[in-house]
């Protein structure tokens, strides 16, 4: 017989492993953006030619690239599921629209699919994610987590945003300007880790 205090249910076996793992230091200078798809259940395909989270996708990737450009002392990772084909083209295009130089010239910005999500989360100070289980994984690793929600994510596609009711757990900026401010405050440790609501 087990009491309620002796039982923890997180839903996925890898989440249970994270929950019981030894947490690493949060005092790093690493920011991680887990890239996401432009498409939603309203469109056909992960990177449709029109519609989806297009403006939101371009903005989030652009804000992160600009932050990296202006903060060379911060190591910034953009982690897509894969960095080739439509995914690479979409990420590269979003960044080129926002900065005055090629992404390859930003030495502290690393766009890679070769490092595991868990490895990056464990090394990060702050994680940015959207519509991904990396939101939950980052919370379990006790990281500051930013879930932007603006443009299509707050308007035409708001019904397809996961975890949208948990602003008490995630930092949820509602504009590009607020996203940048939130990143700056998290990375400078002006914003602290939010308390986990165990009902989550």
C-alpha positions, 0 to 999 in steps of 0.5 A: 500500500502506498500513500498519496505522498509516495506516488508521482504520475507524470504521464510519460516514462521519460518524464518520470526519469526526469522527475527523479533525476539529479538537477544540474545548476541553473546558473548558465549563460545558455538560452535555448529555443526549441523551434516549432512547425509553421503548420497547425491542424488547420493546414496541410503539412508542417511547413505550408506555403501559406497560413499557419503560425507564419508571422509568429514563427518568423517573429520568435526566431527573429527575436532570438537571433537579434538577442544573440546578435546583441549579447555575444556573451550569451550562448544561444541554441536554436534546436529544430527537430531536423535542420534541413529541407523546409525546416532549414529554409524557414528558419534561415528565412525568418532570421534573415528578415530580422537581422542585418547579417547572415546567421552564420556570422553570429558566432554565439548562435548555434542552429543544430539538430545534433544535440538532444533536447534533454542535453540542451535543457540540462545545460540551459538557463532559460528555455523557449518552446511552443506546442512541445513536450519540451515545455514540460520537460524543462519545467521538470528540469527546473528551468525558466520556461518561456512560452510566447503566445501572440500573433496567430498563436493568440488569434486565428490559431489560438485553439491549437495552442497546447498548455495555454492555460498555464501562465502561472508556470510559464512566462507567456509574453504576448508580443515580440517586445515582451518576448525580448524583455522576458528573455533579457530578464530571465537570462539576467536572473531578474526573473526567477523560476516559477513555482510548479503547480502540481495540478499541472 
